[in-house]
Amino acid sequence: MRHWIVSSCLGFVLTGRFKPVCAIVWDLPDCRPRTAYARRMNAVFYEDRHCGRIADTYAICSLLRGPIQYDPPPITGRRGPDPGY
């Protein structure tokens, strides 16, 4: 989980969105740097298609989470009976 958080923070620094770097790289057009990065991450995490799995996980989670609401609803005050003090 720590890798996901660090990668998301780095993605925020790079793009302004909390999106893992592997998902950002996976969305790029096919080129040599993208292929080299994907191969390196496959070797680091000992899995095939690591960046694709991260991009798929991010896409599914963002669909389940829905749009991020930055403006919280206003605080309307107490909703119970008046305590009288």
N, C-alpha and C positions, 0 to 999 in steps of 0.2 A: 504494500500500500504506500510505503514511503516513496517508491519510485514514481508512482502515479502523481502524488502530491508535488514532488520536486519537478517532475516533467510539466505538470499543469502550471506551476508558478513560472517556470522558464517560458512556457508558451504564452503566459500573460505578459511577460516582459517583452517578448518578441512581437506579439500580435495584438495585445490588449484584450484577449479573451482567455479564460481559464480552459485551455484545450491542450492536451498532452502533445509534446513535440512529435511523437511518433504518428499521431493522427494528422498533425499539420503536414508532416513530410509525406504521408500516404496520399494526401489530397493534391499534392503537386503533380504537374505533368511528368511523365516518365523521362528521366534524364540520368546522366551518370552520377551526379551527387546523390540523387534520391536512391538509386540502386545501391550505391556504396553504403549509404547510411542504413538502409534496410538490411543489407547483408551483415553489417557490423552489429546491428541490434539482434539479429537472429543468432549470431555467434555469442553475444554477451548473455542473452537470456536463454540460450540452449533450446530454441524452438523455431519451427518454420513459420513464416508469415507473421512475425511478431507485430510489425507496424500495422498490418491489415487487421489483426485481431484487436489491437488497441483502437484503431479507427472505427471498427464495427461496434465495439463496446461503448465508445464515446457516443456514437450515433444513436444507439438504442437507449442509452441512459438519458440523452438529451431529449429524445422523444417522450420518454416516461416522465421526465422532470417538467417538461413544458417550458414556456418562456420564463426567463428570470425576471422577477418583479423587484425593481430597485426601490420603488417608493412604497414603504409600508403603509397599511391603512391607518387613518388617523385614530388617535386614542380618544374615545368618546366619554370616558369617565366611568364611574361606578354604576353597575346595573342592578344592584340589589336594593333592599329596603334601606331607607335612611336610618343610620344607627342613632341619630339624635345627639351626637356630641360634637 
